[in-house]
Amino acid sequence: MFGTVKRFVRDERAATSIEYALIAAGISITIIVAVNTVGTSMKGRFEDVSNKLATAGN
């Protein structure tokens, strides 16, 4: 029983997996925020171009 507990405490594979999962989550959150910010900026620019084209046609 104690041998199993000692092996469990010394096993670092789970810790490494958790670290990789946290890194992946951080990267994912960064990408989502960046895409959302760029999307909002581009939406404003496309609306501006659309309005200018509509005005130029009149």
N, CA, C and O of each residue as an XYZ file, in Angstrom:
232
protein
N       0.830     -1.195      0.000
C       0.000      0.000      0.000
C       0.872      1.256      0.000
O       0.646      2.183     -0.777
N       1.879      1.270      0.891
C       2.743      2.449      0.964
C       3.579      2.608     -0.301
O       3.897      3.727     -0.703
N       3.933      1.491     -0.923
C       4.676      1.547     -2.181
C       3.866      2.228     -3.267
O       4.402      3.008     -4.053
N       2.579      1.935     -3.312
C       1.693      2.552     -4.297
C       1.580      4.051     -4.057
O       1.606      4.838     -5.003
N       1.455      4.443     -2.802
C       1.350      5.865     -2.456
C       2.647      6.587     -2.823
O       2.606      7.689     -3.370
N       3.792      5.979     -2.529
C       5.075      6.598     -2.862
C       5.220      6.781     -4.370
O       5.679      7.826     -4.832
N       4.828      5.766     -5.133
C       4.906      5.875     -6.596
C       3.986      6.981     -7.108
O       4.348      7.726     -8.019
N       2.803      7.082     -6.520
C       1.845      8.109     -6.933
C       2.400      9.505     -6.659
O       2.274     10.400     -7.495
N       3.010      9.690     -5.500
C       3.548     11.003     -5.131
C       4.732     11.376     -6.022
O       4.893     12.548     -6.366
N       5.556     10.412     -6.399
C       6.739     10.670     -7.217
C       6.423     10.793     -8.706
O       7.227     11.337     -9.463
N       5.291     10.307     -9.124
C       4.941     10.313    -10.548
C       4.660     11.740    -10.993
O       3.769     12.400    -10.458
N       5.420     12.213    -11.972
C       5.273     13.590    -12.444
C       4.562     13.684    -13.787
O       4.419     14.781    -14.327
N       4.121     12.577    -14.328
C       3.454     12.615    -15.637
C       2.174     13.434    -15.584
O       1.887     14.189    -16.513
N       1.407     13.296    -14.520
C       0.154     14.048    -14.413
C       0.432     15.543    -14.301
O      -0.278     16.356    -14.892
N       1.464     15.903    -13.544
C       1.804     17.321    -13.398
C       2.196     17.918    -14.743
O       1.814     19.045    -15.057
N       2.947     17.179    -15.529
C       3.345     17.664    -16.847
C       2.133     17.825    -17.754
O       2.041     18.797    -18.503
N       1.218     16.894    -17.690
C       0.002     16.989    -18.506
C      -0.815     18.210    -18.122
O      -1.343     18.910    -18.986
N      -0.916     18.462    -16.827
C      -1.669     19.630    -16.364
C      -0.979     20.913    -16.817
O      -1.645     21.863    -17.229
N       0.338     20.947    -16.744
C       1.067     22.131    -17.201
C       0.827     22.391    -18.684
O       0.591     23.529    -19.088
N       0.887     21.347    -19.488
C       0.624     21.511    -20.920
C      -0.815     21.963    -21.166
O      -1.064     22.776    -22.056
N      -1.746     21.450    -20.397
C      -3.145     21.861    -20.551
C      -3.313     23.336    -20.201
O      -4.046     24.053    -20.883
N      -2.646     23.792    -19.154
C      -2.733     25.206    -18.780
C      -2.093     26.103    -19.838
O      -2.611     27.179    -20.139
N      -0.981     25.667    -20.395
C      -0.343     26.439    -21.468
C      -1.261     26.516    -22.685
O      -1.422     27.583    -23.278
N      -1.863     25.387    -23.056
C      -2.781     25.367    -24.203
C      -3.987     26.260    -23.949
O      -4.447     26.953    -24.857
N      -4.505     26.250    -22.721
C      -5.652     27.102    -22.390
C      -5.268     28.577    -22.487
O      -6.041     29.388    -22.999
N      -4.091     28.924    -22.004
C      -3.633     30.313    -22.084
C      -3.469     30.778    -23.516
O      -3.861     31.893    -23.862
N      -2.892     29.932    -24.345
C      -2.731     30.272    -25.760
C      -4.090     30.414    -26.434
O      -4.292     31.323    -27.240
N      -5.019     29.525    -26.110
C      -6.362     29.588    -26.703
C      -7.070     30.876    -26.320
O      -7.690     31.518    -27.168
N      -6.984     31.256    -25.063
C      -7.631     32.493    -24.610
C      -7.013     33.698    -25.321
O      -7.730     34.611    -25.731
N      -5.699     33.704    -25.466
C      -5.025     34.802    -26.165
C      -5.485     34.902    -27.612
O      -5.735     35.999    -28.112
N      -5.598     33.772    -28.280
C      -6.049     33.768    -29.676
C      -7.485     34.262    -29.780
O      -7.803     35.051    -30.670
N      -8.352     33.812    -28.887
C      -9.759     34.228    -28.922
C      -9.873     35.737    -28.726
O     -10.619     36.401    -29.446
N      -9.140     36.280    -27.757
C      -9.190     37.724    -27.506
C      -8.653     38.496    -28.713
O      -9.231     39.509    -29.108
N      -7.556     38.024    -29.298
C      -6.973     38.713    -30.452
C      -7.917     38.699    -31.643
O      -8.095     39.723    -32.302
N      -8.522     37.558    -31.926
C      -9.441     37.457    -33.062
C     -10.666     38.334    -32.831
O     -11.156     38.976    -33.760
N     -11.159     38.363    -31.608
C     -12.320     39.196    -31.300
C     -11.986     40.674    -31.480
O     -12.785     41.427    -32.036
N     -10.821     41.090    -31.018
C     -10.411     42.490    -31.150
C     -10.223     42.879    -32.611
O     -10.698     43.929    -33.043
N      -9.540     42.047    -33.360
C      -9.318     42.330    -34.781
C     -10.647     42.315    -35.531
O     -10.867     43.142    -36.416
N     -11.524     41.392    -35.190
C     -12.832     41.314    -35.843
C     -13.655     42.567    -35.628
O     -14.298     43.064    -36.552
N     -13.633     43.075    -34.406
C     -14.372     44.302    -34.104
C     -13.795     45.478    -34.878
O     -14.539     46.301    -35.412
N     -12.479     45.556    -34.939
C     -11.822     46.633    -35.682
C     -12.150     46.548    -37.171
O     -12.460     47.559    -37.801
N     -12.081     45.358    -37.723
C     -12.362     45.175    -39.151
C     -13.824     45.463    -39.467
O     -14.136     45.991    -40.535
N     -14.717     45.120    -38.551
C     -16.140     45.390    -38.779
C     -16.365     46.888    -38.955
O     -17.092     47.316    -39.851
N     -15.734     47.677    -38.092
C     -15.859     49.127    -38.199
C     -15.316     49.648    -39.515
O     -15.915     50.533    -40.126
N     -14.203     49.117    -39.955
C     -13.618     49.567    -41.224
C     -14.492     49.182    -42.413
O     -14.683     49.980    -43.330
N     -15.023     47.960    -42.400
C     -15.892     47.532    -43.499
C     -17.175     48.359    -43.540
O     -17.667     48.685    -44.620
N     -17.717     48.699    -42.375
C     -18.913     49.543    -42.348
C     -18.597     50.926    -42.904
O     -19.408     51.505    -43.627
N     -17.424     51.458    -42.573
C     -17.014     52.767    -43.086
C     -16.883     52.742    -44.605
O     -17.363     53.647    -45.289
N     -16.238     51.711    -45.129
C     -16.087     51.576    -46.584
C     -17.450     51.418    -47.241
O     -17.705     52.012    -48.289
N     -18.319     50.632    -46.643
C     -19.658     50.422    -47.195
C     -20.439     51.730    -47.250
O     -21.104     52.024    -48.243
N     -20.354     52.510    -46.178
C     -21.057     53.800    -46.161
C     -20.489     54.757    -47.206
O     -21.243     55.481    -47.856
N     -19.182     54.767    -47.369
C     -18.573     55.650    -48.369
C     -18.956     55.233    -49.782
O     -19.196     56.083    -50.639
N     -19.013     53.926    -50.027
C     -19.428     53.455    -51.350
C     -20.889     53.791    -51.625
O     -21.246     54.159    -52.744
N     -21.730     53.665    -50.605
C     -23.144     53.989    -50.783
C     -23.322     55.481    -51.053
O     -24.151     55.875    -51.873
N     -22.542     56.304    -50.360
C     -22.618     57.752    -50.560
C     -22.064     58.142    -51.927
O     -22.604     59.034    -52.579
N     -21.001     57.489    -52.363
C     -20.386     57.808    -53.653
C     -21.306     57.442    -54.808
O     -21.226     58.047    -55.877
N     -22.163     56.475    -54.611
C     -23.068     56.050    -55.677
C     -24.219     57.010    -55.894
O     -24.900     56.943    -56.918
N     -24.441     57.895    -54.951
C     -25.576     58.828    -55.083
C     -25.192     60.108    -55.717
O     -26.036     60.987    -55.894
